[in-house]
């Protein structure tokens, strides 16, 4: 196999297509991963806020205010 067989139009077109596919795949994975990371961070932030509300703010509620969580003591 010599160099002229490797540099055919079909091989060059295939190589360009493969490079473009890798670039598109990279950008898609980057966007999806960024979205997943933002979603996970948002859920963690919601869980932290719910914990703070239920265990710190709720305990300091004025007398007679309805409690969101009934404590078992």
One Martini backbone bead per residue (centre of mass of N, CA, C, O) as a GRO file, in nm:
protein
   73
    1UNK     BB    1   0.093   0.039   0.027
    2UNK     BB    2   0.057   0.356  -0.075
    3UNK     BB    3   0.002   0.696  -0.059
    4UNK     BB    4  -0.214   0.713  -0.290
    5UNK     BB    5  -0.423   0.521  -0.147
    6UNK     BB    6  -0.467   0.700   0.117
    7UNK     BB    7  -0.536   0.977  -0.071
    8UNK     BB    8  -0.823   0.951  -0.114
    9UNK     BB    9  -1.132   1.079  -0.120
   10UNK     BB   10  -1.264   0.876   0.074
   11UNK     BB   11  -1.060   0.896   0.309
   12UNK     BB   12  -1.082   1.200   0.355
   13UNK     BB   13  -1.387   1.208   0.408
   14UNK     BB   14  -1.379   1.015   0.648
   15UNK     BB   15  -1.190   1.186   0.826
   16UNK     BB   16  -1.365   1.438   0.839
   17UNK     BB   17  -1.613   1.300   0.959
   18UNK     BB   18  -1.474   1.196   1.218
   19UNK     BB   19  -1.390   1.471   1.328
   20UNK     BB   20  -1.673   1.597   1.339
   21UNK     BB   21  -1.797   1.384   1.529
   22UNK     BB   22  -1.609   1.441   1.769
   23UNK     BB   23  -1.680   1.740   1.806
   24UNK     BB   24  -1.985   1.707   1.848
   25UNK     BB   25  -1.966   1.513   2.087
   26UNK     BB   26  -1.815   1.703   2.274
   27UNK     BB   27  -2.033   1.931   2.285
   28UNK     BB   28  -2.266   1.754   2.387
   29UNK     BB   29  -2.131   1.655   2.648
   30UNK     BB   30  -2.083   1.935   2.766
   31UNK     BB   31  -2.381   2.021   2.784
   32UNK     BB   32  -2.493   1.781   2.947
   33UNK     BB   33  -2.300   1.798   3.187
   34UNK     BB   34  -2.375   2.085   3.270
   35UNK     BB   35  -2.674   2.025   3.325
   36UNK     BB   36  -2.633   1.804   3.538
   37UNK     BB   37  -2.472   1.971   3.739
   38UNK     BB   38  -2.687   2.191   3.784
   39UNK     BB   39  -2.906   1.998   3.887
   40UNK     BB   40  -2.756   1.883   4.130
   41UNK     BB   41  -2.701   2.155   4.271
   42UNK     BB   42  -3.000   2.233   4.300
   43UNK     BB   43  -3.088   1.992   4.476
   44UNK     BB   44  -2.890   2.044   4.705
   45UNK     BB   45  -2.991   2.329   4.774
   46UNK     BB   46  -3.281   2.243   4.844
   47UNK     BB   47  -3.207   2.048   5.074
   48UNK     BB   48  -3.067   2.258   5.255
   49UNK     BB   49  -3.308   2.451   5.283
   50UNK     BB   50  -3.503   2.244   5.406
   51UNK     BB   51  -3.334   2.178   5.654
   52UNK     BB   52  -3.318   2.462   5.771
   53UNK     BB   53  -3.620   2.505   5.799
   54UNK     BB   54  -3.702   2.246   5.970
   55UNK     BB   55  -3.451   2.273   6.206
   56UNK     BB   56  -3.445   2.605   6.262
   57UNK     BB   57  -3.691   2.787   6.189
   58UNK     BB   58  -3.924   2.612   6.307
   59UNK     BB   59  -3.825   2.628   6.613
   60UNK     BB   60  -3.866   2.966   6.603
   61UNK     BB   61  -4.154   2.970   6.623
   62UNK     BB   62  -4.425   3.088   6.728
   63UNK     BB   63  -4.673   3.067   6.921
   64UNK     BB   64  -4.930   2.887   6.743
   65UNK     BB   65  -4.780   2.789   6.518
   66UNK     BB   66  -4.765   2.590   6.267
   67UNK     BB   67  -4.629   2.279   6.218
   68UNK     BB   68  -4.462   2.087   5.981
   69UNK     BB   69  -4.325   1.917   6.219
   70UNK     BB   70  -4.362   1.649   6.419
   71UNK     BB   71  -4.249   1.581   6.728
   72UNK     BB   72  -4.095   1.296   6.894
   73UNK     BB   73  -4.109   1.301   7.277
   0.00000   0.00000   0.00000
